[in-house]
Amino acid sequence: MQPGEIFGLLGANGAGKTTAIKMLTGILPPSGGEGRVAGADMKYAGALIKSRIGYMSQAFSLYLDLTVVENIRLYA
């Protein structure tokens, strides 16, 4: 992906979408393989990855209480 691009994952329940996102965002260490996110190694730089990207969880309690712009600012 190029800087500034946005992507989404589609698939059936249990396909691994949430696990993949957690690994890509540095929340969960990868169980195998290798990859880089925003120039950082997924195995060793979870905190750095979190500081370089935005991630908006599917389930969050403030969605209905915040405007679209407020939600974007919260996660940007």
OpenMM code with the backbone's topology and positions (N, CA, C; nanometers):
from openmm import Vec3, app, unit

residues = "MET GLN PRO GLY GLU ILE PHE GLY LEU LEU GLY ALA ASN GLY ALA GLY LYS THR THR ALA ILE LYS MET LEU THR GLY ILE LEU PRO PRO SER GLY GLY GLU GLY ARG VAL ALA GLY ALA ASP MET LYS TYR ALA GLY ALA LEU ILE LYS SER ARG ILE GLY TYR MET SER GLN ALA PHE SER LEU TYR LEU ASP LEU THR VAL VAL GLU ASN ILE ARG LEU TYR ALA".split()
positions = [
    Vec3(0.0836, -0.1181, 0.0000),
    Vec3(0.0000, 0.0000, 0.0000),
    Vec3(0.0878, 0.1241, 0.0000),
    Vec3(0.0325, 0.2294, -0.0531),
    Vec3(0.1023, 0.3571, -0.0559),
    Vec3(0.0553, 0.4435, 0.0606),
    Vec3(0.1390, 0.5383, 0.1075),
    Vec3(0.0958, 0.6277, 0.2153),
    Vec3(-0.0361, 0.6958, 0.1812),
    Vec3(-0.1245, 0.7024, 0.2793),
    Vec3(-0.2535, 0.7675, 0.2622),
    Vec3(-0.3647, 0.6772, 0.2135),
    Vec3(-0.3326, 0.5561, 0.1699),
    Vec3(-0.4354, 0.4642, 0.1241),
    Vec3(-0.5100, 0.4043, 0.2424),
    Vec3(-0.6331, 0.3678, 0.2190),
    Vec3(-0.7190, 0.3049, 0.3193),
    Vec3(-0.7620, 0.1701, 0.2639),
    Vec3(-0.7676, 0.0681, 0.3504),
    Vec3(-0.8115, -0.0629, 0.3036),
    Vec3(-0.9008, -0.1263, 0.4089),
    Vec3(-0.9710, -0.2293, 0.3672),
    Vec3(-1.0556, -0.3052, 0.4583),
    Vec3(-1.0406, -0.4531, 0.4299),
    Vec3(-1.0772, -0.5342, 0.5262),
    Vec3(-1.0735, -0.6792, 0.5098),
    Vec3(-1.2158, -0.7320, 0.5085),
    Vec3(-1.2456, -0.8186, 0.4138),
    Vec3(-1.3767, -0.8817, 0.4051),
    Vec3(-1.3594, -1.0318, 0.4165),
    Vec3(-1.4524, -1.0977, 0.4822),
    Vec3(-1.4462, -1.2429, 0.4924),
    Vec3(-1.5499, -1.2940, 0.5901),
    Vec3(-1.5679, -1.4243, 0.5882),
    Vec3(-1.6656, -1.4880, 0.6762),
    Vec3(-1.6194, -1.4824, 0.8215),
    Vec3(-1.7139, -1.5025, 0.9135),
    Vec3(-1.6782, -1.5116, 1.0549),
    Vec3(-1.5760, -1.6226, 1.0741),
    Vec3(-1.4730, -1.5943, 1.1520),
    Vec3(-1.3711, -1.6942, 1.1805),
    Vec3(-1.2614, -1.7032, 1.0767),
    Vec3(-1.2636, -1.6153, 0.9758),
    Vec3(-1.1635, -1.6214, 0.8686),
    Vec3(-1.0281, -1.5643, 0.9098),
    Vec3(-1.0221, -1.4909, 1.0203),
    Vec3(-0.8957, -1.4357, 1.0674),
    Vec3(-0.8791, -1.2866, 1.0461),
    Vec3(-0.9868, -1.2166, 1.0099),
    Vec3(-0.9777, -1.0722, 0.9846),
    Vec3(-0.9311, -0.9976, 1.1089),
    Vec3(-0.9942, -1.0220, 1.2210),
    Vec3(-0.9596, -0.9520, 1.3445),
    Vec3(-0.8179, -0.9857, 1.3883),
    Vec3(-0.7794, -1.1107, 1.3779),
    Vec3(-0.6439, -1.1512, 1.4144),
    Vec3(-0.5420, -1.0822, 1.3247),
    Vec3(-0.5694, -1.0764, 1.1955),
    Vec3(-0.4774, -1.0101, 1.1017),
    Vec3(-0.4629, -0.8626, 1.1362),
    Vec3(-0.5740, -0.7947, 1.1628),
    Vec3(-0.5686, -0.6527, 1.1979),
    Vec3(-0.4918, -0.6334, 1.3276),
    Vec3(-0.5147, -0.7196, 1.4265),
    Vec3(-0.4421, -0.7071, 1.5533),
    Vec3(-0.2920, -0.7243, 1.5327),
    Vec3(-0.2527, -0.8125, 1.4435),
    Vec3(-0.1099, -0.8295, 1.4149),
    Vec3(-0.0552, -0.7084, 1.3390),
    Vec3(-0.1301, -0.6586, 1.2413),
    Vec3(-0.0851, -0.5440, 1.1620),
    Vec3(-0.0755, -0.4157, 1.2444),
    Vec3(-0.1561, -0.4041, 1.3482),
    Vec3(-0.1561, -0.2827, 1.4305),
    Vec3(-0.0659, -0.2930, 1.5520),
    Vec3(0.0017, -0.4053, 1.5695),
    Vec3(0.0927, -0.4196, 1.6825),
    Vec3(0.0262, -0.4585, 1.8118),
    Vec3(-0.1029, -0.4905, 1.8084),
    Vec3(-0.1750, -0.5302, 1.9295),
    Vec3(-0.1421, -0.6743, 1.9664),
    Vec3(-0.1239, -0.7583, 1.8664),
    Vec3(-0.0958, -0.9010, 1.8860),
    Vec3(0.0305, -0.9367, 1.8076),
    Vec3(0.1275, -1.0027, 1.8725),
    Vec3(0.2480, -1.0395, 1.7976),
    Vec3(0.2152, -1.1468, 1.6942),
    Vec3(0.2758, -1.1394, 1.5757),
    Vec3(0.2492, -1.2414, 1.4741),
    Vec3(0.2995, -1.3778, 1.5192),
    Vec3(0.2274, -1.4819, 1.4819),
    Vec3(0.2659, -1.6177, 1.5209),
    Vec3(0.3669, -1.6781, 1.4238),
    Vec3(0.3866, -1.6166, 1.3095),
    Vec3(0.4816, -1.6656, 1.2117),
    Vec3(0.4912, -1.5716, 1.0942),
    Vec3(0.5840, -1.5983, 1.0064),
    Vec3(0.6006, -1.5150, 0.8882),
    Vec3(0.6698, -1.3840, 0.9221),
    Vec3(0.6622, -1.2915, 0.8289),
    Vec3(0.7241, -1.1617, 0.8511),
    Vec3(0.6455, -1.0555, 0.7775),
    Vec3(0.6575, -0.9335, 0.8235),
    Vec3(0.5882, -0.8227, 0.7590),
    Vec3(0.6314, -0.6907, 0.8180),
    Vec3(0.6053, -0.5860, 0.7440),
    Vec3(0.6383, -0.4507, 0.7884),
    Vec3(0.5143, -0.3645, 0.7753),
    Vec3(0.4955, -0.2795, 0.8717),
    Vec3(0.3851, -0.1843, 0.8711),
    Vec3(0.4440, -0.0468, 0.8977),
    Vec3(0.4197, 0.0468, 0.8066),
    Vec3(0.4729, 0.1826, 0.8196),
    Vec3(0.6239, 0.1790, 0.8432),
    Vec3(0.6922, 0.0850, 0.7777),
    Vec3(0.8366, 0.0744, 0.7873),
    Vec3(0.8879, 0.0002, 0.9090),
    Vec3(0.7994, -0.0481, 0.9943),
    Vec3(0.8406, -0.1154, 1.1179),
    Vec3(0.8132, -0.2652, 1.1107),
    Vec3(0.9036, -0.3441, 1.1652),
    Vec3(0.8905, -0.4895, 1.1684),
    Vec3(0.7791, -0.5297, 1.2650),
    Vec3(0.6831, -0.6078, 1.2166),
    Vec3(0.5676, -0.6480, 1.2984),
    Vec3(0.6071, -0.7303, 1.4202),
    Vec3(0.7165, -0.8051, 1.4123),
    Vec3(0.7556, -0.8916, 1.5241),
    Vec3(0.8109, -0.8133, 1.6424),
    Vec3(0.8765, -0.7004, 1.6152),
    Vec3(0.9526, -0.6338, 1.7205),
    Vec3(0.9104, -0.4909, 1.7516),
    Vec3(0.8252, -0.4317, 1.6711),
    Vec3(0.7995, -0.2889, 1.6848),
    Vec3(0.6519, -0.2554, 1.7015),
    Vec3(0.5812, -0.3313, 1.7856),
    Vec3(0.4385, -0.3060, 1.8056),
    Vec3(0.4077, -0.1649, 1.8507),
    Vec3(0.4844, -0.1137, 1.9467),
    Vec3(0.4594, 0.0220, 1.9976),
    Vec3(0.4847, 0.1264, 1.8896),
    Vec3(0.5884, 0.1076, 1.8112),
    Vec3(0.6189, 0.2014, 1.7034),
    Vec3(0.5091, 0.1993, 1.5970),
    Vec3(0.4619, 0.0807, 1.5630),
    Vec3(0.3535, 0.0691, 1.4653),
    Vec3(0.2303, 0.1435, 1.5161),
    Vec3(0.1937, 0.1210, 1.6418),
    Vec3(0.0760, 0.1885, 1.6978),
    Vec3(0.0886, 0.3401, 1.6901),
    Vec3(0.2112, 0.3918, 1.7018),
    Vec3(0.2308, 0.5369, 1.6984),
    Vec3(0.2262, 0.5931, 1.5563),
    Vec3(0.2376, 0.5065, 1.4552),
    Vec3(0.2441, 0.5532, 1.3164),
    Vec3(0.1154, 0.5351, 1.2364),
    Vec3(0.0201, 0.4588, 1.2859),
    Vec3(-0.1007, 0.4312, 1.2082),
    Vec3(-0.2253, 0.4665, 1.2881),
    Vec3(-0.3379, 0.4688, 1.2218),
    Vec3(-0.4674, 0.4849, 1.2867),
    Vec3(-0.5466, 0.3564, 1.2737),
    Vec3(-0.6177, 0.3209, 1.3765),
    Vec3(-0.6988, 0.1984, 1.3754),
    Vec3(-0.8283, 0.2269, 1.4489),
    Vec3(-0.9403, 0.1993, 1.3842),
    Vec3(-1.0707, 0.2219, 1.4453),
    Vec3(-1.1398, 0.0885, 1.4627),
    Vec3(-1.1590, 0.0488, 1.5863),
    Vec3(-1.2217, -0.0779, 1.6179),
    Vec3(-1.3669, -0.0807, 1.5713),
    Vec3(-1.4157, -0.1999, 1.5405),
    Vec3(-1.5539, -0.2142, 1.4957),
    Vec3(-1.6523, -0.1867, 1.6088),
    Vec3(-1.6190, -0.2289, 1.7291),
    Vec3(-1.7098, -0.2131, 1.8424),
    Vec3(-1.6511, -0.1133, 1.9414),
    Vec3(-1.7131, 0.0020, 1.9512),
    Vec3(-1.6654, 0.1047, 2.0425),
    Vec3(-1.7859, 0.1776, 2.0986),
    Vec3(-1.7889, 0.2017, 2.2269),
    Vec3(-1.9084, 0.2518, 2.2934),
    Vec3(-1.9416, 0.3979, 2.2635),
    Vec3(-1.8478, 0.4779, 2.2123),
    Vec3(-1.8770, 0.6195, 2.1882),
    Vec3(-1.9254, 0.6497, 2.0464),
    Vec3(-1.9326, 0.5492, 1.9580),
    Vec3(-1.9709, 0.5755, 1.8197),
    Vec3(-2.0965, 0.6615, 1.8080),
    Vec3(-2.1968, 0.6272, 1.8818),
    Vec3(-2.3238, 0.6996, 1.8684),
    Vec3(-2.3225, 0.8339, 1.9387),
    Vec3(-2.2305, 0.8528, 2.0323),
    Vec3(-2.2240, 0.9779, 2.1074),
    Vec3(-2.1368, 1.0832, 2.0396),
    Vec3(-2.0512, 1.0424, 1.9480),
    Vec3(-1.9601, 1.1342, 1.8803),
    Vec3(-2.0033, 1.1551, 1.7362),
    Vec3(-1.9704, 1.2732, 1.6833),
    Vec3(-1.9943, 1.2980, 1.5414),
    Vec3(-1.8902, 1.2206, 1.4600),
    Vec3(-1.9093, 1.2164, 1.3292),
    Vec3(-1.8133, 1.1494, 1.2427),
    Vec3(-1.6755, 1.2140, 1.2582),
    Vec3(-1.6704, 1.3461, 1.2568),
    Vec3(-1.5426, 1.4174, 1.2697),
    Vec3(-1.4796, 1.3887, 1.4057),
    Vec3(-1.5575, 1.3856, 1.5108),
    Vec3(-1.5031, 1.3544, 1.6440),
    Vec3(-1.4458, 1.2142, 1.6493),
    Vec3(-1.5137, 1.1173, 1.5888),
    Vec3(-1.4620, 0.9803, 1.5826),
    Vec3(-1.3299, 0.9754, 1.5055),
    Vec3(-1.3229, 1.0451, 1.3933),
    Vec3(-1.1995, 1.0464, 1.3138),
    Vec3(-1.0858, 1.1100, 1.3929),
    Vec3(-1.1125, 1.2199, 1.4594),
    Vec3(-1.0079, 1.2858, 1.5404),
    Vec3(-0.9622, 1.1951, 1.6546),
    Vec3(-1.0541, 1.1238, 1.7156),
    Vec3(-1.0210, 1.0348, 1.8252),
    Vec3(-0.9227, 0.9268, 1.7811),
    Vec3(-0.9424, 0.8728, 1.6613),
    Vec3(-0.8612, 0.7619, 1.6135),
    Vec3(-0.7477, 0.8024, 1.5225),
    Vec3(-0.7439, 0.9263, 1.4772),
    Vec3(-0.6405, 0.9684, 1.3803),
    Vec3(-0.5043, 0.9801, 1.4434),
] * unit.nanometer
topology = app.Topology()
chain = topology.addChain("A")
for resn in residues:
    res = topology.addResidue(resn, chain)
    for name in ("N", "CA", "C"):
        topology.addAtom(name, app.Element.getBySymbol(name[0]), res)
